[in-house]
Amino acid sequence: MNLDPQRTAGAPSGAPDESLLSLRYQTTVDDLFKRAVDFWPEHPFVIDAMSNRASPAKPSAVILFKRAVDFWPEHPFVIDASGSVSYRDMDSKIEAVASGLVALGVGPGDKVALWMSNIWEWVAVQFAVTRIGAVLVPINTRLRADDLAHVLSDSGARVIILQGDSSEFSYVSVLSELFATQGSLPKLEHAVIARSDTAPKGRFVDWGNFLKGGERVSRPARDGVPEDLAYILYTSGSTALPKGVMLSHVCLNNAINLAGDYVEGDCVFLGYPLFAVTGCQNSVLAAIAVGGSIVIQERFEPDDAVRLIEKHKCTVIACITPVLQSIASAKAFAPEKVATLRTGSIFPRRPEHTDLLKQFGFEKVTTGYGMTETSGPVTNSSTLDEIGVEGREWCGDQIKLVADDGGTPEIGQPGAIHVNTPHIMLGYLNNPEATAAQFDEDGWFITGDVGCRDEKGNLKWLGRTFEIIKSSGFNFAAQEVETFLSEQPEVAEVAVIGVPDAKNGEVGIAYVTLQSGASFDNADLKRICAGRIASYKIPKEVIVVDQFTKTASGKIRKVDLNRMYKERTEQSNAK
């Protein structure tokens, strides 16, 4: 927390969009300590710095938000294109949404799907679901019919809250089509449309009537039990279908650890989608812990991002590195326009990003290693001196590297990354076999990644042990796209590889052999993929070959395809 004696606790913010930097508190050290005693009476105050014990149970997200409302009632909490919502106003909106859900019959343990872009209603639903003891199922806004049907069916969601049609995409139309064609969604009873005064007939409910329904119910207060299931976040793994990662309230507490790099009243520009663990959990909850503001864009646009950072005098940015690169390349960018940025959570952070970070003048930049299954980072590095590594374990997290022979690799030598953390997932929903396969005999989580240690004990991520492509901050299995393309009548065989991409980090390239007399090009690829699979999964290019080289067991040698693509790229650049 910032101990600036000029700040005055609970002071109103003035205009809704006023920067939190303009707030001034009159808070003494004694005031802060008394607050801590009231809120965390049994929480350890001083811990031996040499110990690496797990942090004790932290307050649930529900309790954490209630404390923020008490401390900073008039401070802006969420700022989007529609305006600013204070902590007090958001509390009222959360209560209205919670009551609306109860009126629809939603109770503890029920699943509520959330399919929206970054708007303030997303956050209201997020906390409302938790407040009534239900389970939140965030849905990637890039998912289309096939994946959406799987998530809704697999999760058993009773209610989905979706966004009214935007200028770019019709959420309602896609869901209406599913209702008409899918007989596998019997548990989905209601579809609530946010930012809409009308709704199609059937299971749809407009936002106004949804909230009115909540006015007629009384709802008992309920805080989440730490071990209870809180979120199910779907992520594409090594199988063809997304898997539901089950996270408890204890898992969500990992986000509070990230608040250590924040100060009271920070204004955070969020470059992550809210449906990702780094958005809804790590960034939002960390900001709440210090009474911070979250500035969000419905759709990321670099020039607008510069304008928002300047307007709201953002002090923190949370994003993946390609987003930061896009902002730095924007026409509107100038170092003085982002000069209020003090720090950022940037993933990944590599030596080639040094010049990029200098453009923003950060005091420090936080990076780390983690995933949805570990509820975010299990390592942390916040110094600008450690570039190219993911840092060391923190807050009770443990990592071991396992060499091919089962032993511990030497410094600088690769090993499979296994993780032991108090914030590990409860498992994969409806998939006990996949859950069991993800843990070793000692109960450590097998990440599927390869890394090494440096002399300081830092972890360095080296790559994946299986074929996962990370594009635009999202992971997906090459097998998933291969299965989809192999179903096309023109395609005989297909192999998808991941290649470096300046904009997206990595993209897929599809190599195919064709059926006799068939043709297939990039236009065909875009046509068959549109509306069927997420945009980040669509290969950047399709390359037709006469035949594949294969191993003795008949598997396509992807190492040859990677070599061929590299040579092709070098020849093209030389022209």
N, C-alpha and C positions, 0 to 999 in steps of 0.2 A: 504493500500500500504506500501511496505517496503521503508523506508526513508534512507537507507544505503548510506552515502555520497560517498562511493567508486564506486557506480554504475553509468554507463554512458548511458544515454538515446539513443536508436537507434543503439547501438553498434552491429556489426554483430556477429553471434554466432559461426563462424568457421565451423567445420565439421557439416554435417546435423544432426548427432546423438549426438552432443555434449550436455551435460547436461546444463540446464538453470542455474544451480548453478554456472557455470563457467562464466556467463555473469556479467559484471560489468558496473554500471551506474554512471554517474556524475550528479545526480539530486538533486537540492536544494529544500527546502520547498517552496520557492517562485516560482520555476519552476512548481511544482506540483499544487500550487494554481492557477497559470495562466492557466494551462491546464484545470483545473476544470471550470474556468470562461468561457473559450472558448467553452467547450463542454456542460456544464450544467448551463448556465447563470441564468435561472429562477428556478433552483432546490434549495430547502431549504438547507442551509448550517448548521445551528444550530437549533436543535429541542429540546424542553423541554424533558428531559429524563423521566419525570413522565407521559407524554402523551402516548397514544397508538393509534395514528391516523394512517390511512392508508398512505403508502408511495405514493407520487405523481407519476404520470405517468413517467416511465423510458423510455430511448430510446429503439426503436425496435431492434430486433436481427440484422437486416440489418445494421442499423446505428452503433450499438455496434461493429460489425465486421469491418466496415469501419474505425472506430476510432482505433481499434487494429492494422489494417494494417498501419495506419499513424504513430502510436507510436512504433510498434515493427515489422517493415517490414521483417527483416531477421531472426527473432526468430522462432524456430521450433514451429509449431502449432499442427500438427497431426503426430505421429510416429507410424507406423505399420511395419509389416514384410518386406514390400517393400522399406522402408526407411523413410526419414523425409520430410515433406512438410512445408515450411515456411509460415508465414502469407501472404507475397506478392505472393508466388507461388499459395497458395490456392485461393487467390482472383482471379488470372487469370483462375484457373481451374473452380471456381464457375461461372465466367463470360462465359466461354466456354459452360458449361452445361446449363446455363440459356438461352443462344442463341440457343443451340440445341433444347431445349424444345419449344421455340418460333417458330422455324422452323417446328416443328411437329404440330403447331397450338394451343399450350397451352397458355392460357391467364389468366388474373385475375379471381379468383374464381374457376378455373378448378382444378380437383383433380388429383394428381400424387402419385401413390402408390410406395413404396420403400421397396424392399425385398432383403436385403443383410445382411451379417454378419458384424462384426466390421472391416471395411477397410476404407481407407481414402476417397474413392469415396462416401461412405455413407454421410460423412460430407459435401462434395462438393454438392451433390444433395440436402441435407437438406437446405443449404443456397441459392442455386440457385432457388429452388421452391419459397422460401419466397421472394427472390429478384424480381421476376416477378409478385408477387401478387397472385400466385397460392396457393393451399392448399396441404400440405403434409399428406400422409396417410402411416405411418410406419407400416410394417407388421412383426409380430413375425416370426422369421426364423424357429421356430419349428412347425408352422402351416402346415398342409398337405391339401390334395385336398378339402375336404368338407368345412373346415373353410376358406380356401383361397378363394374358390368360393363365399362364403357368403360375405367376406370383400370386394372383388372386385365389386360384384354386388350391395351391400348395399351402398358403398361409391360413386359409379358411376364414378370410376377413368377412365380418358381418356388414360392415359399412366401409365405403370408400368416399373420401372427400377429395374432390378434384377441382381444378381450376376451370372457370368459364373460358370459352374459346378465346384464344389470343389471336393476334394478327398473323401469326406464323403457324399455328397448329390448333386443330380442333380436338380437344380432349373428349368432349361430349360425343362427337361423331364416332370416334374409335370405340368408346365404351358402349355406345348404342349398338354398334355392329357386333360387338362381343355378346351383348345380351340377346341379339337376334340369332346368332350363329352358334354360340357355345351353350351346350347343355350341362357343362361341368361347373357352374357357378351357383349352385343352389343355396349356399350359405350366405351369399352376398345379397342382403335384403334391401339396402338403401344406397343410393349414390347422391351425395350432397354436392351441389355446384356452388362454389365460392364465387363472389363477384358477379352474380347473376340474379336477376329478378324473375326469371322464367325458367321452366324446366320441362323437358319432354314428359309424356305420360309414362306410367309404369313405376319403376323403382327410383326414378329421379326426384329430388327435392331441391327447390331453390333455396338460396341462403337465408332470405327473409323468413320464410315459413319454418325453416330449420331452427332459427333462433327463437321465433315465437313459440314453437313447441316447447322449448326449454323453459319459458317463462311460467309454464303451468306445472312444473315439477319441483319437488323439494329434494335436495341432494345432500346426503351426509358427507362430511369431510373425510378424506381418506388419503393418507400418505403411503407412498410405496414402501413395501417391505424390501429391505436390501437384497435379499436373495431371489425376489420375484422377477419373472421375465418382464422386461421393459420394452425392448425394441427387437424387431426382426429385420435385419438389413440384408438384402439379397445382393450377392456378388457372384460373378461368373468365375468358376474355378476350373478344375481340370476336366470337368464333365460337360456335356452338351447343354445342360440346363442350369440356370442360376440356382444357387443354394442359399437357403435362409439361415443367416448367422444369428443365433439367439444370444442377446446381451441382457444381463440383469442390471438392476439399479447399481449394484456394486461396480459393474463394468463402466457405467456412465461416470462414476466418480473419478475415473482416470483423467477426465477433462479438467478437473479442478487443479490437478498438478500443473497444468499448462499456465495457470494464472500467475505462476511465480515470475513470469517475464512481463506481466501487466502491472500497471499502477492504477490507482483509483481514478475513475473517470475517463479511462482510455476510450478512444473512438476507433473502432476496428473496421477497416474495409474488408469485406468478405469476398474473396475471389473463388470460393468453393461453392458448389451447389449444396443446398440445405439437405438434400436427400442422402448425402455422403456422410460417413462418420466424422470426417474432418470438418464438416459444416455444422450439422445439427448438434453434434456432441462437443467436439474438441474446441471449436471457436465460440459458439454461443454460450455454453456453460462456463467457459473460462472468463468470458466477458462479464457474465452475471456476477461472478464472484467478486468483482471489483467495481460493480456499478457502471460498467462500460456501455457504450452504444455500438450497435451493429449497423453498418451501412451496406445495403444489398442492392443488386441489380436483378431485375427479372430475367434479363438476358445479358450476358457479359458483352460489353462493347468498350474497347480500349480508350477511345477519346472521351466517352462519357465517364469512364472510370477516373481519368485524370481530373475531370471537372468536379466529380463528387469528392475526391480526396482533397482537392483545394477548397471547395466550398465548406465542407464539414471539418476541415483541419484534422483529418484522420492522423492518428499517431501510430497505428499498427496496421499491417496488412497481412492477411492470412491467405496463402494461395500456393499453387504449384508453380514451378519456375517458368513454364511456358506462358502463364498468365502475366507474370512480371515482365517477361520479354516483350509481350504484346503491348503492355502499357508503355514501356520504354521506347517502343517503335511507333507509338501513336503520333499523329500529326500535332495533337494538342500538348504533347509532353514537353516539359522543361523542368530541370532540377528544382528551380525555385517554386514550382507549383506543387511539388510533393515534399517540400522541405520540412513539413510538420511530422512526417513519418519518422518515428524513432527506432522502430524495430519491426521485424516481420517473422512470420513462421513460413519458411520457404522449403519446399520439397521438390526435387532434390537440390543439393548445393554442391557444386563441383568446381574444380579450379578454373574451368573455362567461363564460369559465371562471375569471376572476380570483378571485371570491368563493369558488368551489369550492376552489381551491388553498389559499386562506387557511385553510380549515377544517382542513387537514392540517398546516399549519405547515412546509411544505417549505423547506429551505435553498436548494435549486435543483431545477429540473425539466428533464429532458432531452427534447427533441423533435427531429424531423428529417423529412426527405423521402426516401422510398425505396420499394422494392417487392420482390417475390420475385425478379424477374429481375436485380436489382442486389444481391442477397444482403443486403437490409436497407438501412439509411440511407446516403445519399451526402451528406447535409448534417447539421449538428449545431448545436444551440443549447442551452446548459445554464444560461442566466441567466434569472432571473425578470423582468428588465427588457425582454426581447425577446418580447413576447406578440403572437401573430398572424402570426408568420413561422416558416419552417422552418429558419432558420439558414444557415450558409455551408458550402461544401465542406470536407471534411477527409480526411486520410489518403490523399492522392493522387487523390481523386475530382475530376471536373470536370463542370461544367454549362454549357451554352450555351443561350440563348434565341433562337429563330428566328421573326422576324416573318413576316407573310403574304407580304411581298415578298422573303423570303429573307435580309434583313439582320438586324442586331441591334437590338432595340427599345430605346427610351430608358427611363430610370429610371421605374418606375411603369407602363410600358406592357406589355401582354401579349405573350407569345411562346410558341411550342411548346417544351417542355422536352426537350432531348437530353442524354444522359449518357455520359461516358467514365470508366470505372472499372476498376481491376485486378480487381474482384470481380464482373464481369459474367458472366452465365450462359454456358454452353457452347452453348446453343441450345434450341429446342423439340424434344422427342423425336419422332422419326418425322415431322417436319414442316419440311423444309428451306425450303419456300416461305414459311411464316409467319416462320421465322427470318430469312431474307433481307429480308423486307419490314419487319422491325423495326429495321434499321440503315440510316443514311444513307450517302451516297457516301464520306464520310470515316471510316466505321466507328463513328460514335456511335450509341448506342441511342436509338431514338425511343420515348419513354414513352407518348405518347398523351395527355399532360396539358398544361395551360396554366399558366404562372406569370409573375411579374414580379420585378424587383429593387427593393429600396429603396435609400436613399442610402448605407447601410452595407454594401451588397453582399449582404444577406440575400435568400434566395429566399422568395417567398410563393406558395403554391399557390392557383390560382384556379378550377380545374375540369378537366373532361375534354374532349378533342377528339372523342371518340366516346362512344356511349351505354353507360356502365358505371355500375351502381348499387352503392354500398357500404353494406351493411347488416350491423350487428353485427360490424364489422371485416372482413367478407369482400366481395370484389368479384365481381360476376357481370354478364353481358351481358343487357340487356333482350331482345335477340333470342332468347336461349335460352328464356326463359319464353314469349315470343310464339310460338315454334315449337311448344312443348308445348301451349299453349292452342288454337292454330289447328287442332290435330288432333282437338279435341273436336267431335262432330257438331252440337252446338247453336250453335257459334260460327261466324259468317261471316267477320268480320275482328277483329283484336285489335291493340292498341298498349299497351305497358307503359312507364310513366314512373317516374322516381324522385322522391320528395318528401321534404322534411325530416321527421324523426321524433325526438321528445325522447328516447326510450328507445334506439333502434337507430341513430341518426344519420341514416339514410335508409331508406325502404322503397319497395317497388314498388306501384303502383296500376295495375290492369288495366282499360282501356276496351275494350268489345266491342260489336259489332253482332251480332245473332242471325239464325239462319235463320228462315224464315217459320214462325210458330206455335210456336217454341221459347221456353223460359224458362231463365234462368240467374242464380243469385244467389250470395251469399257461402257459403252452405251447400254448394252444388254445387261451388264453387271449392275449398273445403277437402277435400271428398270425393275429387275427382279428383286433387288434388295429394298427398294423404297417402300416404307411402311411395314416391312416385314421384320427387319432387325434393326437394332440401335445404330445410329449414324456412325458412332465411333468404331463399330465393328465392321463396317463396310470397307472392303479392301480399297486402297488408293488406286490400284491398277490390277488388271488381269493380263497375264502373259501366257500365250498359247505356245506349247512345246509339242514336239512330235512324240516324245516318250520320256519317262523318268528313269534315272538310274536308281537301282534298288539294292538293298542289303541282301544277304543270303537268305534271310527269313522273309523276304518279299516286301519290306518296308521301304518307302521312298526316302532316299538320302537327302534330307533337307540341308545338310552341310554343303552339298553341291549346289543347291539352289541359292543359298546365301552367297556362295562364291560367285556364281553366275551373275547375280544381281549387282554385287559390288563391282565386278568387271564391267558390266553394262553401264553402270553409273559413271565410272571413271572414264570410259570411252566417250560418253555423252558430254561430260564436263570438259574434255580435252578438245572438243570441236569448237 
